[in-house]
Amino acid sequence: MRLLVVYDIAISESGTKRLAKTAKICEKYCTRVQNSVFEGVLDGSELTRLLDELKKSIDKSHDSVRIYHLA
């Protein structure tokens, strides 16, 4: 499936590390389109791994990650 991954990481002392880590995770699975926007073609297991890694790297109370399925 073709996906668009978009994130917004709150910038703070710890946010800078989360931002770099989130970008690195996205680059493993997708191609950067803009600073915080990635596009990729992933199968179900790759999407599951991407989601698991992102959940571990962000602070849900301050950060946002959106994944859109493209036609």
C-alpha positions as CSV (number, residue, x, y, z in Angstrom):
1,M,0.0,0.0,0.0
2,R,1.1,3.5,-0.8
3,L,1.4,5.7,2.3
4,L,2.1,9.3,3.3
5,V,3.6,9.7,6.8
6,V,3.4,13.1,8.4
7,Y,4.7,14.1,11.8
8,D,4.9,17.1,14.1
9,I,7.3,16.8,17.1
10,A,7.2,19.4,19.9
11,I,10.6,21.1,20.0
12,S,12.1,21.0,23.5
13,E,15.3,19.7,25.0
14,S,14.1,16.1,24.7
15,G,12.0,16.9,21.5
16,T,15.1,17.5,19.4
17,K,16.2,13.9,20.1
18,R,12.7,12.6,19.3
19,L,12.6,14.6,16.1
20,A,15.9,13.1,14.9
21,K,14.8,9.6,15.9
22,T,11.4,9.9,14.2
23,A,13.0,11.1,11.0
24,K,15.5,8.2,11.1
25,I,12.7,5.7,11.6
26,C,10.7,7.1,8.7
27,E,13.7,7.1,6.4
28,K,14.1,3.3,7.0
29,Y,10.7,2.7,5.4
30,C,9.9,5.7,3.2
31,T,11.3,8.5,1.1
32,R,11.4,12.0,2.4
33,V,9.2,14.4,0.4
34,Q,9.5,17.4,2.7
35,N,11.0,18.0,6.1
36,S,8.4,16.1,8.1
37,V,6.6,14.3,5.2
38,F,7.5,10.9,3.9
39,E,6.0,8.7,1.1
40,G,6.4,5.0,0.7
41,V,5.1,1.7,-0.5
42,L,4.8,-0.7,2.5
43,D,3.3,-4.1,3.0
44,G,1.3,-5.0,6.1
45,S,4.3,-6.3,8.2
46,E,6.4,-3.2,7.3
47,L,3.6,-0.9,8.3
48,T,3.2,-2.7,11.6
49,R,7.0,-2.4,12.3
50,L,6.9,1.3,11.3
51,L,4.0,1.9,13.7
52,D,5.6,0.0,16.6
53,E,8.9,2.0,16.2
54,L,7.1,5.3,15.9
55,K,5.0,4.6,19.0
56,K,8.2,4.0,21.0
57,S,9.9,7.2,19.8
58,I,7.2,9.8,20.3
59,D,5.6,11.5,23.3
60,K,1.9,11.1,22.7
61,S,1.0,14.0,24.9
62,H,3.1,16.5,22.8
63,D,3.8,14.9,19.4
64,S,1.6,13.9,16.4
65,V,2.1,11.3,13.7
66,R,-0.4,10.8,10.9
67,I,-0.4,8.1,8.3
68,Y,-2.6,8.4,5.2
69,H,-3.3,5.7,2.6
70,L,-2.9,7.0,-0.9
71,A,-4.8,5.7,-3.9
